């Protein structure tokens, strides 16, 4: 078996091999060489061993990973793989293990953290996948709703109805051939995740006699799961915002060395054992791992008044959907894509696909259990039989594509499957932009990716327009914002003043006596803190709180007026001179933070813009989550497709391709997808 490794001008690896197994080995090897530090961090996070070199800041995640049994679930799912898929994953793992030493030698983080690269196990890619997606369905939002119901009453839960601050989303759209200037379909999008250094997506090409696929892979996972173009077919996904993970209130008791849990059939033995978490610079921490018939206990325990277990499909079914990955690589039609998705389990996605014969696909893929509606909203009692799972939702929703289809985490195609969805602003704006013209090309679609119109600004501006008793400075601010074009452009002073006012309004709402009881979160594990903090919850629900969901005893106009006086005053930050980009800076996540790093680059966009560079209103203007990639797949000519990622293709600091795409990503430009082997540079060195 032989394999060739080529690079384009941006350092993107193009791999060619004699067969799929040799190709999978080559993919694992080049990933280890380019992303050794990144994938080793993810391996340790999935095992719950990252605190051993990252220190106490990683302890909360490690405790959660142990208690939720990430690694054990990955082992179960791997054991259930069909032989062909298991062999394919094994080939990738062999490549990772072959390339790790060379990759670690060029990554300075290993020496800085005192970490030696380890050895990947056959199930490690499944564990990495699960670690990335275990929080994707946002089950901690049920802890928030439980908190609200306990402190303010069940009727108050819907006051904060909106997407949560830590939920990942995406934009995606599909244009039928009649709407394009190429005569074939165009498929475009941008996944919204935490912006990481190295980036969470890896541009790559995988070619062998059976297929030739270009796309965005997840480092540490074989194949190209989410965004790819096979030459004859292409696909893309967004988070469906489906609800498929349940939380159960457990009654536990300890009897000698045995832990018991109360279920619908009475008291039954629960699995329990103790693990030790090593922590760099601190003493080891003991954690008890308990699992009931519902699932692993993720909060509380046998010696505490309450305990909460998590039931999630991969743990129940011993499936992640990995059998879909090699099958997708072979797809030549949307029917092939559709057929491969029968395996899909985690996470639940909205999928769009197109092929060169004119086929179009728009559907939901994944595993969603059928159960009591209250399971989707709250923590439910484990001992009540009506809250048990009763099979799986089938068939999953799908829709015919007429002219164009848009997916942006809104309450659309997946509405029957979820509880909370993203506000409709991004989806509406994308549809509006696409419907304004025809003859779309990959180059023109960059303007859709980078649109900065903030539809959610209307709620605050409507209240501001009603406020009349303002001092001169606040009145000038009001008048200026009412004339504002509502674009969150980096150079806009009006956008900066709006964001400053919005933050002040959020802080005042969070301090209002009507929600004061929510300020102190319950004693849940720290990994759930982003879902339980009051100010972010108010910030993301601001449009709702200023509209129909008024807090009792709140004079909204008076509060907004007071906030306007505050920020427009002599010491206020809304001065008509500061630009949005001066406030709105990129803050990428790094496993080893750089204490000397200054402010990141200036950004256009905001949370509810199509250019969704998310800040957390009331907490920070900085952005940690945004487009982790952008792409346009052209079904007429794959070589006319476009893509870009933040930073670059390589994860090694100092490498020429570590940051060479950043300027294009910041400017909203898309780079060409090179598919001509003669335009690539072959690498003959061994590693």
C-alpha angles and dihedrals in degrees: 000000000000133000134191126208122206134172133207123217090279094053094252109157117239110191128197126184143163096250142002095266094052088046092052089051090051091050092052092047097049090045091054090048096048100032108024096135094045097050094043090053089051092048091053092045091053090050093045092240102112095103088066088077105011095052135220095331088070094048096091093056093044091052090051093046090053095045095046088047098230096165094044091049090051089052091052092048091048092050089055096052118117112252096253094052091044090053091049092051089046090054090054091049090050089054092050091051091048093052104037098087093053092043093050091049090063096042112086093198092076093063092041091054096037089238127151115202112254135205125276118230124217091260098044096100089055090050091050090050092049092047090056094049109031090099096039095100090054098231090165086072085075088060088054093050090048089051092050093046092049095048103033104017132261093282090065095060094087092054087085098042107150139091115301125251095246099044115116119223142167146204123236138165138179124205119200118228092260091062097051135078092226100061091240135078124282122209119192142165151129126233114224112218137137107297105241135186105250096034121252093234126062119207107222146153123218118193133174133139090279098052147351113211132174122191152102114304129189109242109246094027124090122236127011110287110172113026123023147138119210095186092255100042137023135191142187137181144207129194107273091210086226121162110233105140122079133201120213128197104229131202106211131182133184121225109181106298093345128091118204131196129202112236136165089282096047131260115351133176116266126206112253135172138149127243131187121226116206114219124196110237094007142067119281115268124224119220127186114219113208128178126185129190087274097052146277118334108242100174132033124356148212093301096047131079093246138025132185126204129198123223113195131168102246090054092048098041101030086230135115097172097252091144086073093062102071090037092056091054089061095050116129099165138028086254088062091050091047091050093049091053091065085085096051117119116149127070108014108235142182105233130201123187140170137184138203092255091063098263117150131191134190116171148127119256129192144059120297119174123226111233146129113316091235089064087072095055111035147016104278130206114266093211095060112093094208090070095060120112115261106195131291135307109256141208096025117222121275135169138204114250112232113182094321143359128206130199122185107148091273127140094276132103094001096045095116090056103052149049106205124038136174117272111269096244099100094045093047093047094049090050091048092051094046093047091052092074150008135215092065118185131186091257094053094049091069086079090062093049091053102042110136102190109136108213093177091064090082096081096056094039091051091056092043090054089059094054110096108157097079133135119247096267094046091045090052089051090050093050092046093051093047088057092045117117090227093238117140094215118164091235095048118111090189090057090052092050092048091051090048092051091045091053091051091050091050093051092049092049091049089052094049114120090235090070100027091109089064095056093087108060121214119262097268121144114288094245087075095052095105089062095046103046110110102214096055089046090054091044095055093041093047095111090052095043092052092046128043099337100072118177113240113264093012123136098201096189092051092049093049090046091052090049090051091052090049098052096037094050126104092274096034125114099229097089104144090242107074114089124223092241090057088063101029106070133163114251107182120196117249125183087221106038117214106232091197096052113119127209114316124238121300115264139207120214137037142222100292097034120101082244089063104193094158125218123177107242112228092016109055141342090212119105125231098160129051144108105345087188140351126213145167117200112205113204092192096059119001090202088065091060119113137209144162138182132199113264103355150285097284126068097204116104110235095024112128089239098047093093109003095113095050096090091053092046092051092047093048093244123147121218125220121264104230114213103159107102090207089064092055130086117234118224113213100176117110124228 
